Amino acid sequence: MSLDYHLSNTENMFILVVTSLLQEVLAVAGVALDPCSAYISLNEPWRNTDYHINQLSGVPLCDSHVSGEWYRFTGMAGDAMPTFCISENHCGTHAPIWLNGSHPQPHEGIVTLPVCASFNDNCCHWNTSVDVKACTGGYFVYRLPRPSVCFHVYCGHFYDICDEVDCTGPRCPESDCRCAPGTVLGPDRQTCLDVNECEKNNGGCAEVCVNTKGSRRCECGLGRVLDDDGHNCRETAGCHVKNGGCSHGCSSLLDSYKCNCPRGLELGEDKHTCQVPVQCDPSSIIVSVPKDLVGGLELSLSNSSCRGVSNGTHINLSFSLKTCGTVVEVTDDKIVGTNLVTGLPRNSPGSNRDLIVRTSKLVLPVTCEFPREYHVSDEYQASLHSSALELAGHSEGIFPFSLELFKNAEFSEPYRTPPQLHLHDSLFFGVEPKERVDGLSAVVESCFATPGPKADQALKYYLIKDGCISDETVTQYSSKDQLSKHYKVPVFKFIGKDNRVSKRGMLGGSWQMCVCVALGLWRTIQ
């Protein structure tokens, strides 16, 4: 049995929903769908690499509807994804996405390849990976994840057709189809696909190799320039060579140079890039853009209803991980929240609200990173840490958690002062987040007590270890959501010179103890 449904994203939503349901039903029934016969067509003309953003009749486009399904490029969108760097402001958007690797052959099955988005003169300003399969019909299908920020579009490209050369003689095939240097014949035996020269020995480049159409070029990191051999890099001599690698100002010193920033911006850790100040907190991320950079532009976030507010010197934009179109992604060691600040000309009073704007004048990706592991105790609560936003980078913050001691199993009324308890009394405690974000859950990896008020003592008595309860007297309660964790344990005390744990008698005298919890954050499986 085979199911053939080649869908265009211009078809109505009902068909897409039915398609999704059919996939789920067949998956449950144990029928594996071949993506070569079960894909969605991407056929928009603006998706092609030759389509410049200035050809649009509206704002730059975005692949926010792409959701991890299998897709094929058809029609005026092109034959396949380009495997070479595409300049920004093409494919109908600011940051076009291209395949940073060679297309597979049919016998290789499904392979995973990196993709890059070009922006701010950086061919790989943003990157992720996609699954690709070469189909026996001579075309390719791609499993495309949703981009983390808007104004990213997956590009299509029309590849050249090979030149058919007649051959004479007994050993000649019926025809010989040849491709130009830097390209290779595709699985359809007529399309000439680009060869990614960077895949072999980094293209001979000492640092960065960028694949281009039919060739490749070498690039160097900040503060360095390409040597005369076109492969190696050397330190920048000063401000007279590519502005010293500085993103903004460059000042010459006696035997060196330094980068500097306009008022309102800060020099980043690389000492070359100027950053817009940002404060990262899960409940309130604040971006402050100097008015000198804004001019007469109106700033907004991915959700255009979230607009900037002026305080006289800066335009401030405030949002959270749950508002204004922020995209939240969970990686192995951190939680990443991404949004995009864009600036468009203001509509003057009495002007036509349908003013056509083809190019955004200011585009600032905002990325806040939060670690997934935290330690909290009744003597300590993590303090807020933030750093400045890189114009083309990210900032860092934390998810604040607190360890609370509660009066009863309702876990609604915490103690405001140290409680007076006896041995065998029940001690109710829990971990509570300051900000609740849908799709995330907390896992308590360890919980231990120490005989003194500090958590860093050598002696520890574990109640929970490696994610499992290690004391049989500990009881876990169900919580109101997956970020809160609630427990009960009978009161105990460290006694004797060896600080053994005792669960009998009365607590008397000047007794102190610290309870510390280590937890991690995970994405909830829907």
C-alpha positions as CSV (number, residue, x, y, z in Angstrom):
1,M,0.0,0.0,0.0
2,S,1.3,3.5,-0.8
3,L,-0.1,6.9,-0.1
4,D,0.7,9.6,-2.6
5,Y,-0.1,13.1,-1.4
6,H,2.0,15.9,-2.8
7,L,0.6,19.0,-1.2
8,S,1.3,22.7,-1.8
9,N,1.3,25.0,1.1
10,T,-1.0,27.3,-0.8
11,E,-3.8,24.7,-0.5
12,N,-6.3,25.1,2.2
13,M,-5.6,24.3,5.8
14,F,-8.2,21.5,5.9
15,I,-6.1,19.4,3.5
16,L,-3.0,19.9,5.6
17,V,-4.8,18.8,8.8
18,V,-6.2,15.7,7.1
19,T,-2.7,14.9,5.8
20,S,-1.3,15.2,9.3
21,L,-4.0,13.0,10.7
22,L,-3.4,10.4,8.0
23,Q,0.3,10.3,8.9
24,E,-0.5,9.8,12.6
25,V,-3.0,7.0,11.8
26,L,-0.6,5.2,9.5
27,A,2.2,5.6,12.1
28,V,0.0,4.0,14.8
29,A,-0.9,1.2,12.4
30,G,2.8,0.5,11.9
31,V,2.9,1.7,8.2
32,A,6.1,3.5,7.5
33,L,5.6,6.3,5.1
34,D,8.3,6.9,2.4
35,P,9.0,10.6,2.4
36,C,9.6,10.3,-1.4
37,S,5.9,9.8,-1.8
38,A,4.6,11.6,1.2
39,Y,5.8,15.2,1.2
40,I,4.5,18.8,1.0
41,S,5.5,20.9,-2.0
42,L,7.1,24.3,-1.6
43,N,6.5,26.1,-4.8
44,E,6.4,29.8,-4.1
45,P,8.4,31.9,-6.7
46,W,9.9,34.2,-3.9
47,R,11.6,31.2,-2.4
48,N,14.0,31.0,-5.3
49,T,17.6,32.2,-4.9
50,D,17.2,34.7,-7.7
51,Y,14.3,36.4,-6.0
52,H,15.6,39.6,-4.2
53,I,13.7,41.1,-1.3
54,N,13.1,44.3,-3.2
55,Q,10.8,42.4,-5.6
56,L,8.4,41.8,-2.7
57,S,5.2,43.9,-2.4
58,G,5.2,43.7,1.4
59,V,7.3,42.9,4.4
60,P,10.1,40.2,4.3
61,L,8.7,36.7,4.5
62,C,9.2,34.0,7.1
63,D,9.0,30.2,7.3
64,S,7.1,30.1,10.6
65,H,4.6,27.6,9.1
66,V,7.3,25.0,8.5
67,S,7.0,22.3,11.3
68,G,9.4,19.4,10.8
69,E,7.5,17.7,8.0
70,W,9.0,16.4,4.7
71,Y,9.1,18.9,1.9
72,R,10.0,19.0,-1.8
73,F,11.0,22.1,-3.8
74,T,8.8,22.3,-7.0
75,G,7.6,24.8,-9.5
76,M,9.1,28.3,-9.5
77,A,10.7,27.7,-6.1
78,G,13.4,25.6,-7.8
79,D,14.6,22.0,-8.1
80,A,16.4,21.6,-4.8
81,M,18.1,23.5,-1.9
82,P,21.2,25.4,-2.9
83,T,24.4,23.9,-1.4
84,F,26.4,27.2,-1.6
85,C,26.2,30.5,0.3
86,I,23.2,32.7,-0.6
87,S,23.6,36.4,0.0
88,E,21.3,38.0,2.5
89,N,18.1,39.7,1.3
90,H,17.4,36.9,-1.2
91,C,14.7,34.2,-1.3
92,G,12.2,36.8,-0.2
93,T,13.6,37.4,3.2
94,H,16.5,38.9,5.2
95,A,18.3,35.6,6.1
96,P,18.1,32.9,3.4
97,I,18.8,29.3,4.5
98,W,21.0,27.1,2.3
99,L,22.3,23.5,2.6
100,N,25.9,23.5,3.9
101,G,26.7,20.1,2.5
102,S,26.5,17.9,-0.7
103,H,23.2,16.2,-1.6
104,P,23.2,12.4,-0.9
105,Q,22.8,9.6,-3.5
106,P,19.7,7.4,-3.5
107,H,21.6,4.4,-2.0
108,E,22.5,6.5,1.1
109,G,18.9,6.8,2.3
110,I,18.1,9.5,4.8
111,V,21.2,11.6,5.8
112,T,21.5,14.6,8.2
113,L,23.2,17.7,6.9
114,P,23.8,21.2,8.3
115,V,22.0,24.3,7.0
116,C,23.0,27.9,7.4
117,A,21.2,31.3,7.3
118,S,23.2,34.2,5.7
119,F,22.9,37.5,7.6
120,N,25.0,40.5,8.4
121,D,27.8,39.5,5.9
122,N,28.1,36.1,7.6
123,C,27.2,33.1,5.5
124,C,26.5,30.9,8.5
125,H,25.1,33.4,11.0
126,W,22.6,30.8,12.2
127,N,22.8,27.0,11.7
128,T,20.9,23.9,12.4
129,S,20.5,20.5,10.7
130,V,17.9,18.9,8.4
131,D,17.3,15.4,7.1
132,V,17.7,14.9,3.3
133,K,16.8,11.9,1.1
134,A,17.5,11.4,-2.6
135,C,14.5,9.8,-4.3
136,T,14.7,7.3,-7.2
137,G,12.6,9.7,-9.3
138,G,15.6,12.1,-9.4
139,Y,14.5,14.6,-6.8
140,F,15.2,15.4,-3.2
141,V,13.0,15.7,-0.1
142,Y,13.9,17.5,3.1
143,R,12.7,17.3,6.7
144,L,12.8,21.0,7.7
145,P,12.5,22.2,11.3
146,R,10.8,25.5,12.1
147,P,13.4,28.3,12.2
148,S,14.0,29.7,15.7
149,V,13.4,33.3,14.6
150,C,11.5,35.0,11.8
151,F,12.8,36.4,8.5
152,H,14.4,33.0,7.9
153,V,13.3,31.2,4.7
154,Y,14.5,27.8,3.2
155,C,15.7,28.6,-0.3
156,G,15.1,26.7,-3.6
157,H,17.4,26.8,-6.6
158,F,17.3,26.0,-10.3
159,Y,20.4,24.0,-11.1
160,D,22.0,23.9,-14.5
161,I,21.3,21.1,-17.0
162,C,24.2,19.1,-18.1
163,D,25.6,19.4,-21.7
164,E,24.9,16.3,-23.8
165,V,27.9,15.5,-25.9
166,D,27.7,13.0,-28.7
167,C,30.2,10.2,-28.6
168,T,31.3,7.9,-31.5
169,G,32.9,4.5,-31.2
170,P,32.1,1.1,-29.9
171,R,32.8,1.9,-26.3
172,C,30.6,5.0,-26.1
173,P,27.2,5.0,-24.4
174,E,24.2,6.3,-26.2
175,S,25.0,9.8,-24.9
176,D,27.4,11.5,-22.5
177,C,26.1,14.2,-20.3
178,R,28.8,16.4,-18.8
179,C,28.7,19.1,-16.0
180,A,30.9,22.1,-15.6
181,P,33.9,22.1,-13.2
182,G,32.7,22.4,-9.6
183,T,29.5,20.5,-10.2
184,V,28.5,16.8,-10.4
185,L,25.7,15.0,-12.2
186,G,22.7,14.5,-10.0
187,P,20.6,11.3,-9.5
188,D,18.2,12.4,-12.3
189,R,21.2,12.1,-14.7
190,Q,20.6,15.6,-16.1
191,T,20.9,18.1,-13.3
192,C,24.4,19.4,-12.4
193,L,24.6,19.7,-8.6
194,D,27.1,22.0,-6.9
195,V,30.1,20.3,-5.2
196,N,30.8,21.4,-1.7
197,E,34.5,21.9,-1.7
198,C,34.5,22.7,2.0
199,E,33.6,19.1,2.9
200,K,37.1,17.9,2.0
201,N,39.9,19.1,4.3
202,N,38.0,22.3,5.0
203,G,38.6,23.4,1.4
204,G,42.3,23.9,2.3
205,C,41.3,26.9,4.4
206,A,43.1,27.5,7.7
207,E,40.0,28.8,9.5
208,V,36.6,29.3,7.8
209,C,35.6,27.7,4.4
210,V,32.5,29.1,2.7
211,N,31.2,27.1,-0.3
212,T,30.2,29.2,-3.3
213,K,28.6,28.4,-6.6
214,G,31.1,26.2,-8.4
215,S,33.9,27.0,-6.0
216,R,34.7,28.0,-2.4
217,R,36.4,30.9,-0.6
218,C,38.4,31.1,2.7
219,E,37.6,33.6,5.4
220,C,39.1,34.5,8.8
221,G,37.8,35.3,12.2
222,L,37.5,38.7,13.9
223,G,40.8,40.6,14.1
224,R,42.5,38.5,11.3
225,V,42.7,38.9,7.6
226,L,43.3,36.4,4.7
227,D,47.0,36.1,3.8
228,D,48.2,36.5,0.2
229,D,48.0,32.7,-0.4
230,G,44.2,32.8,0.0
231,H,44.2,30.0,2.6
232,N,46.0,31.1,5.8
233,C,45.1,33.9,8.2
234,R,47.2,36.6,9.9
235,E,46.6,39.1,12.6
236,T,45.1,42.5,11.5
237,A,47.9,45.1,11.3
238,G,45.7,47.9,12.4
239,C,42.6,50.1,11.7
240,H,43.7,50.6,8.1
241,V,43.0,47.0,7.3
242,K,39.3,46.1,7.3
243,N,38.8,48.5,10.2
244,G,40.8,46.3,12.5
245,G,38.0,43.8,12.4
246,C,35.9,46.1,14.5
247,S,32.2,46.2,14.0
248,H,32.0,50.0,14.6
249,G,34.9,52.3,15.6
250,C,38.6,51.6,15.5
251,S,41.3,53.7,17.3
252,S,45.0,53.5,16.5
253,L,47.4,53.2,19.4
254,L,51.2,53.6,19.5
255,D,51.9,49.9,18.6
256,S,48.4,48.5,18.4
257,Y,44.8,49.4,18.0
258,K,41.5,49.0,19.9
259,C,37.8,48.8,18.9
260,N,35.2,51.2,20.3
261,C,31.5,51.6,20.2
262,P,29.0,54.4,19.7
263,R,27.3,55.8,22.8
264,G,24.7,53.4,24.1
265,L,26.5,50.2,22.8
266,E,28.9,48.0,24.7
267,L,32.0,46.2,23.5
268,G,31.5,42.4,23.6
269,E,33.8,39.7,25.0
270,D,35.5,39.3,21.6
271,K,36.7,43.0,21.9
272,H,35.6,43.6,18.4
273,T,31.8,43.5,18.3
274,C,29.5,46.2,19.7
275,Q,26.4,45.0,21.6
276,V,23.0,46.3,22.4
277,P,22.3,46.0,26.2
278,V,19.8,43.3,27.2
279,Q,18.6,41.9,30.5
280,C,17.8,38.2,30.4
281,D,15.2,36.9,32.9
282,P,12.5,34.3,32.0
283,S,9.7,36.6,33.2
284,S,11.0,39.8,31.7
285,I,13.6,40.1,28.9
286,I,14.4,43.8,28.2
287,V,16.3,45.0,25.1
288,S,17.5,48.7,25.1
289,V,18.3,50.1,21.7
290,P,19.9,53.6,21.6
291,K,17.6,56.1,19.9
292,D,20.6,57.3,17.8
293,L,20.5,53.9,16.1
294,V,16.7,53.9,15.6
295,G,16.2,57.3,14.0
296,G,12.6,57.5,12.8
297,L,12.1,53.7,12.8
298,E,9.3,52.0,14.8
299,L,10.6,48.9,16.6
300,S,8.7,45.7,17.2
301,L,9.3,42.1,18.0
302,S,8.3,38.9,16.1
303,N,4.7,39.6,17.2
304,S,4.4,43.0,15.7
305,S,1.9,44.1,18.4
306,C,4.8,44.1,20.8
307,R,6.3,47.5,20.2
308,G,9.1,49.5,21.7
309,V,8.7,52.3,24.2
310,S,11.0,55.4,24.4
311,N,12.5,56.6,27.7
312,G,14.2,59.6,26.1
313,T,17.6,58.0,25.3
314,H,16.6,54.4,24.4
315,I,13.8,52.4,22.9
316,N,13.0,49.6,25.3
317,L,11.3,46.4,24.3
318,S,10.1,44.1,27.1
319,F,8.9,40.5,26.6
320,S,9.2,37.0,28.2
321,L,9.7,33.4,27.1
322,K,5.9,33.1,26.8
323,T,5.0,36.3,24.9
324,C,5.6,38.3,21.7
325,G,6.4,35.3,19.5
326,T,9.5,34.1,21.5
327,V,10.6,30.7,20.3
328,V,11.9,28.4,23.1
329,E,14.3,25.6,22.3
330,V,15.8,23.1,24.7
331,T,19.3,21.8,24.0
332,D,21.5,19.3,25.9
333,D,22.7,21.9,28.5
334,K,20.6,25.0,28.1
335,I,17.2,26.6,27.3
336,V,17.3,29.1,24.5
337,G,14.7,31.8,23.9
338,T,14.9,33.7,20.6
339,N,13.1,36.7,19.3
340,L,13.7,39.4,16.7
341,V,13.7,43.1,16.9
342,T,12.8,44.8,13.6
343,G,12.6,48.5,12.6
344,L,10.3,49.8,9.9
345,P,9.6,53.5,8.9
346,R,6.8,55.0,10.9
347,N,3.5,55.9,9.3
348,S,3.1,59.6,9.5
349,P,-0.4,61.0,10.6
350,G,-2.8,60.9,7.7
351,S,-0.6,58.7,5.5
352,N,-1.8,55.5,3.8
353,R,-1.6,52.6,6.3
354,D,-0.9,50.3,3.4
355,L,2.5,51.8,2.8
356,I,4.7,49.3,1.0
357,V,8.0,48.6,2.9
358,R,10.3,46.2,1.1
359,T,13.3,46.2,3.4
360,S,13.5,46.4,7.2
361,K,16.0,49.1,8.2
362,L,17.0,47.5,11.5
363,V,17.1,43.8,12.3
364,L,18.5,42.6,15.7
365,P,18.2,38.9,16.6
366,V,17.8,38.6,20.4
367,T,18.8,35.3,22.0
368,C,18.8,34.6,25.8
369,E,20.4,31.4,27.1
370,F,19.5,29.8,30.4
371,P,21.4,26.8,31.9
372,R,19.4,23.7,32.6
373,E,21.0,22.8,35.9
374,Y,20.5,24.7,39.2
375,H,21.3,24.3,42.9
376,V,19.0,25.9,45.5
377,S,18.8,25.6,49.2
378,D,17.1,27.2,52.2
379,E,20.2,29.3,52.6
380,Y,20.7,30.3,49.0
381,Q,18.7,31.4,46.0
382,A,20.4,31.9,42.6
383,S,21.0,35.6,41.8
384,L,20.1,37.1,38.4
385,H,23.0,37.2,35.9
386,S,22.8,38.9,32.6
387,S,25.2,40.1,29.9
388,A,24.8,42.4,26.9
389,L,23.2,41.3,23.7
390,E,25.5,40.8,20.7
391,L,24.1,42.3,17.6
392,A,24.4,39.0,15.9
393,G,24.6,36.8,19.0
394,H,23.1,36.0,22.3
395,S,22.9,36.9,26.1
396,E,22.6,34.7,29.2
397,G,20.3,34.6,32.2
398,I,18.9,32.1,34.7
399,F,15.6,30.6,35.7
400,P,15.3,31.5,39.4
401,F,14.1,28.7,41.7
402,S,13.6,28.7,45.4
403,L,13.5,25.9,48.0
404,E,10.5,26.5,50.3
405,L,9.5,24.8,53.6
406,F,5.8,24.4,53.9
407,K,3.4,24.0,56.9
408,N,1.3,21.1,55.5
409,A,0.7,18.8,52.5
410,E,-1.3,21.5,50.7
411,F,2.0,23.2,49.9
412,S,0.3,26.5,49.8
413,E,1.6,28.2,52.9
414,P,5.4,28.4,53.4
415,Y,7.1,29.1,56.7
416,R,8.3,32.7,56.9
417,T,10.5,32.1,59.9
418,P,12.5,29.0,60.9
419,P,10.0,26.4,62.1
420,Q,10.2,24.7,65.6
421,L,9.8,20.9,64.9
422,H,10.3,17.7,66.8
423,L,11.8,14.4,65.5
424,H,9.2,12.4,63.7
425,D,7.3,15.6,62.7
426,S,6.7,15.8,59.0
427,L,8.8,18.4,57.1
428,F,7.2,19.4,53.9
429,F,9.5,21.1,51.3
430,G,9.4,21.8,47.7
431,V,11.1,23.5,44.8
432,E,9.2,26.4,43.2
433,P,10.0,28.3,40.0
434,K,9.7,32.1,39.8
435,E,8.4,31.9,36.2
436,R,6.3,29.1,34.7
437,V,6.9,28.3,31.0
438,D,4.7,25.8,29.1
439,G,6.5,22.8,27.7
440,L,9.2,22.6,30.3
441,S,9.5,20.3,33.3
442,A,11.9,20.1,36.2
443,V,13.6,16.9,37.4
444,V,15.2,16.8,40.9
445,E,18.5,15.1,40.3
446,S,19.7,15.2,44.0
447,C,18.6,16.5,47.4
448,F,20.8,16.3,50.4
449,A,21.1,17.7,53.9
450,T,24.3,19.0,55.7
451,P,24.8,19.3,59.5
452,G,25.5,23.0,59.2
453,P,23.8,26.0,57.5
454,K,26.0,25.8,54.4
455,A,25.5,23.6,51.4
456,D,29.2,23.1,50.5
457,Q,30.1,21.0,53.5
458,A,31.9,17.7,52.9
459,L,29.3,15.6,54.9
460,K,26.0,15.2,53.1
461,Y,23.0,13.0,53.8
462,Y,21.2,12.3,50.5
463,L,17.4,12.1,50.4
464,I,17.4,11.9,46.6
465,K,20.4,10.9,44.5
466,D,20.8,10.4,40.7
467,G,17.1,11.3,40.3
468,C,15.9,8.5,42.6
469,I,14.7,8.7,46.2
470,S,17.4,7.2,48.4
471,D,15.7,7.4,51.8
472,E,12.7,5.2,52.2
473,T,11.0,7.8,54.5
474,V,10.8,10.4,51.7
475,T,7.4,10.8,50.0
476,Q,6.9,12.7,46.8
477,Y,3.5,14.5,46.2
478,S,1.9,15.4,42.9
479,S,2.4,19.1,42.0
480,K,0.2,21.6,40.3
481,D,2.5,21.7,37.3
482,Q,5.7,20.0,36.1
483,L,8.1,22.7,37.3
484,S,7.1,22.5,40.9
485,K,8.3,19.5,43.0
486,H,6.9,18.7,46.5
487,Y,8.2,16.2,49.1
488,K,7.7,15.1,52.7
489,V,10.3,13.7,55.1
490,P,10.3,12.9,58.8
491,V,12.5,15.4,60.7
492,F,15.9,14.0,61.6
493,K,19.1,15.3,63.2
494,F,22.9,14.8,62.8
495,I,24.3,13.5,66.1
496,G,27.6,12.4,67.6
497,K,31.2,13.2,66.5
498,D,30.7,11.3,63.3
499,N,27.4,13.2,62.6
500,R,25.3,10.2,62.2
501,V,21.7,10.8,61.2
502,S,19.2,10.2,64.0
503,K,15.4,10.1,63.6
504,R,14.5,9.7,67.3
505,G,14.2,12.0,70.3
506,M,13.7,15.8,70.4
507,L,15.4,18.6,68.6
508,G,16.9,20.9,71.2
509,G,19.7,23.4,71.6
510,S,21.1,25.6,68.8
511,W,20.5,23.2,65.8
512,Q,21.2,24.2,62.2
513,M,20.9,22.3,59.0
514,C,20.9,23.1,55.3
515,V,18.9,21.2,52.7
516,C,20.1,21.6,49.1
517,V,18.4,20.5,45.8
518,A,20.0,20.1,42.4
519,L,17.6,20.0,39.5
520,G,17.5,20.1,35.7
521,L,15.0,21.4,33.1
522,W,13.6,19.3,30.3
523,R,11.2,19.7,27.4
524,T,7.8,18.1,28.1
525,I,6.8,15.5,25.5
526,Q,3.4,16.3,24.3
